[in-house]
Amino acid sequence: MSQTSLTAGNTENPLVAVLLMSVAMLMVPMMDTIARFLSADLPPLLITFGRFLFQFLISLAVIVVTGRFACLRGRQTVVNYLRGLFLATASLCFFIAIKYMSVATAISIFFVEPMILTILAALVLKERVGPRRIGAVLVGLAGAMIILRPNIAEFGLISLLPVCTAVLFAFYLIINRLYPVTDNLLTVQLSAGLSGSLLLGSALLVGTAAGFDGMETVLPDGSQTLLLFTIGLISFAAHGLVVAAFQRGSASLLAPLQYLEIVGATLFGYLVFTEFPDGPTWAGIALIIASGLYIAHRERLQKTVVSG
């Protein structure tokens, strides 16, 4: 699950932008695949906590080593922490989902996010959504239902967790539209890591004290700790690559590359777990991708008309 929301204009270089974005989108499924591998022995809550804790520690280490101590204090402290809470909750839902279903299936369902964002933008931001985008939303949701039907039959309501992830991430993007990012990337990474660690760490403490199944604290061994660190490092690096890509290329150029996550997830899922999506799943994926690309196209046209 990627974080493709922090954008900023810098030096235009479309070729470098495409390369950076492609690498980032192929890295993210590696993180999810490692999380699924760890979920055989560790609770998803602990895995998610490790992801955000190590993201925080890596961000802090970079700040200390580079001497950029000004990044410790941001101008959007409350908003940054709120972003982190939404990301942490979304990541938890996703990591629980991939304990039971393939990463490729979960990521494919997650990509209903542009459809959900379109609906939320109309309801919360009062953006005008025409019949074409409404039609695209319905097509995308139909694609999700094609993928969800056999998974709901097999796994029950857990199959809906990627949809919950998409809803939470859409709210995260709504926050970014309401409060455009003004802080340094390191500040945002640090804040997200800290707020996510505090939220998930608190849940672990409560779950352990209450004896809730799946919320208990389990001490990872050396190899598991290394893999948790790797998840945090991939998250930190991929986020940085995405921001660097958007600094060098337009959103209309880079947005379609997000669907490389499905390619990466399918590849890693096959290599690690010998899983491969079936025919109906690919049909649903095709509908979701087509819908997402069309929505992005219509939004680009709308922005062009407004700016023109």
C-alpha positions in Angstrom: 0.0 0.0 0.0 1.7 3.2 -1.1 1.7 6.8 0.0 1.4 8.9 -3.0 0.1 12.2 -1.6 3.0 14.6 -0.9 3.7 16.5 -4.0 5.8 19.6 -4.7 7.1 21.3 -7.8 10.8 21.2 -8.5 13.0 20.5 -11.6 10.9 18.9 -14.4 12.5 15.7 -15.6 9.8 13.2 -16.7 12.2 10.3 -17.4 13.7 10.4 -14.0 10.3 10.9 -12.4 8.9 7.8 -14.1 12.0 5.8 -13.1 11.7 6.9 -9.4 8.0 6.2 -9.3 8.3 2.8 -10.9 11.0 1.8 -8.4 8.9 3.0 -5.5 5.8 1.1 -6.7 7.7 -2.1 -7.1 9.2 -1.7 -3.7 5.9 -1.4 -1.8 4.7 -4.9 -2.5 8.0 -6.2 -1.1 7.1 -4.6 2.2 3.6 -6.2 2.0 5.0 -9.6 1.1 7.4 -9.5 4.1 4.5 -8.5 6.4 2.5 -11.5 5.1 5.4 -13.8 5.7 5.8 -12.5 9.2 2.1 -12.8 9.9 2.5 -16.6 10.1 4.2 -16.1 13.5 3.5 -12.5 14.6 0.2 -10.7 15.1 -0.5 -8.1 12.4 -0.8 -5.4 15.1 2.8 -6.0 16.2 4.0 -6.1 12.6 2.3 -2.7 11.9 3.7 -1.3 15.1 7.2 -2.4 14.0 6.7 -0.7 10.6 5.9 2.6 12.1 8.4 2.3 15.0 11.3 1.7 12.6 10.1 4.4 10.2 10.3 6.8 13.1 13.7 5.6 14.2 15.1 5.7 10.7 13.7 9.3 10.2 15.2 10.3 13.5 18.6 8.8 12.7 18.7 10.6 9.3 17.9 13.9 11.0 20.6 13.4 13.6 23.3 12.2 11.1 22.5 15.1 8.7 22.2 17.7 11.4 18.8 18.8 10.2 17.4 19.3 13.7 14.9 21.9 12.4 12.9 18.9 11.0 12.1 17.9 14.5 9.6 20.8 14.7 7.0 21.2 12.0 4.5 23.9 11.2 1.6 21.4 10.9 2.1 19.4 14.0 -1.5 18.4 14.7 -2.2 17.7 11.0 1.0 15.7 10.6 0.0 13.5 13.6 -3.5 13.1 12.2 -2.0 12.0 8.9 0.0 9.4 10.9 -3.0 8.1 12.7 -5.0 7.5 9.5 -1.9 5.8 7.8 -1.4 3.6 10.9 -5.0 2.5 11.0 -5.1 1.9 7.2 -1.8 -0.1 7.4 -3.2 -2.2 10.3 -6.3 -3.1 8.3 -4.2 -4.0 5.3 -1.7 -6.2 7.2 -4.6 -8.0 8.9 -6.1 -8.6 5.4 -3.0 -10.1 3.9 -2.6 -12.6 6.7 -5.6 -14.3 5.1 -5.6 -13.3 1.4 -2.9 -12.8 -1.2 -1.1 -9.5 -1.4 -2.1 -9.1 -5.1 -5.8 -9.6 -4.2 -5.7 -7.2 -1.3 -3.8 -4.5 -3.3 -6.2 -4.9 -6.2 -9.2 -4.3 -3.9 -7.4 -1.4 -2.2 -7.3 0.4 -5.6 -11.0 1.3 -5.2 -9.5 4.2 -3.3 -9.8 6.7 -6.2 -13.5 5.8 -6.5 -14.0 6.4 -2.7 -11.9 9.6 -2.9 -14.2 10.9 -5.6 -17.3 10.2 -3.5 -15.7 11.8 -0.4 -14.5 14.8 -2.4 -18.1 15.4 -3.4 -19.5 15.0 0.1 -16.8 16.6 2.2 -15.1 19.1 -0.2 -18.3 19.8 -2.2 -16.4 19.1 -5.5 -18.6 18.8 -8.5 -18.7 15.2 -9.8 -20.2 14.7 -13.2 -22.1 11.7 -14.6 -18.9 10.3 -16.3 -17.0 10.1 -13.1 -20.0 8.6 -11.3 -20.1 6.0 -14.0 -16.4 5.3 -13.6 -16.9 4.9 -9.8 -19.7 2.3 -10.4 -17.5 0.4 -12.8 -14.6 0.3 -10.3 -16.9 -0.8 -7.5 -18.2 -3.5 -9.8 -14.7 -4.7 -10.4 -14.1 -4.8 -6.6 -17.2 -6.9 -6.1 -16.0 -9.4 -8.7 -12.8 -9.8 -6.7 -14.5 -9.8 -3.3 -17.2 -12.4 -4.0 -15.1 -15.6 -3.7 -13.0 -14.1 -0.9 -16.0 -13.1 1.2 -17.2 -16.7 0.8 -13.9 -18.0 2.0 -12.7 -15.5 4.6 -15.9 -13.6 5.6 -15.9 -9.9 6.5 -12.1 -9.9 6.8 -12.2 -9.7 3.0 -13.6 -6.2 3.3 -10.5 -4.9 5.2 -8.7 -3.7 2.0 -11.9 -1.6 1.4 -11.5 -0.2 4.9 -7.9 0.5 4.0 -9.0 2.4 0.9 -11.6 4.4 2.9 -9.0 5.4 5.6 -6.4 6.3 2.9 -9.0 8.4 1.1 -9.6 10.4 4.3 -5.9 10.8 4.6 -5.8 12.3 1.1 -8.8 14.5 1.9 -6.8 15.9 4.9 -4.0 16.7 2.5 -6.4 18.6 0.2 -7.8 20.5 3.1 -4.3 21.2 4.6 -1.7 21.0 1.8 1.7 19.8 3.1 4.1 22.6 4.0 6.6 20.7 6.2 9.8 19.0 5.1 9.5 15.3 4.1 11.6 14.2 7.0 9.3 16.1 9.4 6.2 14.3 7.9 7.9 10.9 8.0 9.0 11.5 11.6 5.5 12.6 12.7 3.8 9.7 10.9 6.2 7.2 12.5 5.8 8.7 16.0 2.0 9.0 15.9 1.6 5.6 14.4 3.9 4.0 17.0 2.1 5.7 19.9 -1.4 4.6 18.6 -0.4 1.0 17.8 1.9 0.7 20.8 -1.0 1.7 23.1 -3.2 -0.8 21.4 -0.6 -3.5 22.0 -0.4 -2.6 25.7 -4.2 -2.6 26.1 -4.5 -5.9 24.1 -1.8 -7.6 26.1 -3.2 -6.5 29.5 -6.7 -7.5 28.5 -5.6 -10.8 26.8 -7.2 -10.0 23.5 -6.4 -12.6 20.8 -4.2 -11.0 18.0 -3.4 -8.0 20.1 -0.8 -9.6 22.4 2.8 -8.5 22.6 5.1 -11.1 21.1 8.9 -10.6 21.3 10.3 -11.1 17.8 13.5 -13.0 17.4 16.6 -11.6 15.6 15.6 -12.5 12.0 12.0 -11.2 12.6 13.3 -8.0 14.0 15.5 -7.6 10.9 12.5 -8.1 8.7 10.5 -5.6 10.7 13.3 -3.1 10.2 13.3 -3.9 6.5 9.6 -3.1 6.3 10.2 0.3 8.0 13.1 1.0 5.7 11.1 0.2 2.6 8.3 2.4 3.8 10.7 5.3 4.4 12.6 4.8 1.1 9.5 4.3 -1.0 7.8 7.4 0.4 10.9 9.5 -0.3 11.1 8.1 -3.9 7.4 9.0 -4.5 7.9 12.6 -3.3 11.1 12.9 -5.4 9.2 11.6 -8.4 6.3 14.1 -8.0 8.9 16.9 -7.7 10.1 16.0 -11.2 7.0 15.0 -13.0 3.3 15.8 -13.2 0.5 13.8 -11.4 -1.1 12.9 -14.8 2.2 11.3 -15.8 2.9 9.4 -12.6 -0.6 8.4 -11.3 -1.0 5.5 -13.7 2.3 4.0 -12.5 0.7 3.3 -9.1 -0.9 0.2 -10.7 2.6 -1.3 -10.9 1.9 -2.3 -7.3 -0.4 -5.0 -8.6 2.3 -6.3 -10.9 4.9 -6.4 -8.1 2.4 -8.0 -5.7 1.6 -10.7 -8.3 5.3 -11.4 -8.9 6.3 -11.6 -5.3 3.2 -13.5 -4.4 4.0 -16.1 -7.0 7.7 -16.3 -6.1 7.2 -16.5 -2.3 3.8 -18.1 -1.8 3.1 -19.6 -5.3 -0.1 -17.6 -5.5 -1.5 -16.2 -8.7 -4.8 -14.4 -9.4 -7.4 -16.4 -11.3 -9.4 -15.2 -14.4 -12.3 -13.5 -12.6 -9.8 -11.6 -10.3 -7.9 -10.3 -13.3 -11.3 -9.2 -14.9 -12.0 -7.3 -11.7 -8.5 -5.8 -11.6 -9.0 -4.6 -15.2 -12.2 -2.8 -14.3 -10.7 -1.2 -11.3 -7.6 0.0 -13.2 -9.7 1.3 -16.1 -12.0 3.1 -13.7 -9.1 4.7 -11.8 -7.3 5.8 -14.9 -10.5 7.4 -16.3 -11.2 9.2 -13.0 -7.6 10.6 -13.1 -8.1 11.6 -16.7 -11.4 13.5 -15.9 -9.8 15.2 -12.9 -6.9 16.3 -15.1 -9.3 17.8 -17.6 -11.3 19.5 -14.9 -8.1 21.1 -13.5 -7.0 22.2 -16.9 -10.4 23.9 -17.5 -10.3 25.6 -14.1 -6.7 26.8 -14.5 -7.4 27.9 -18.1 
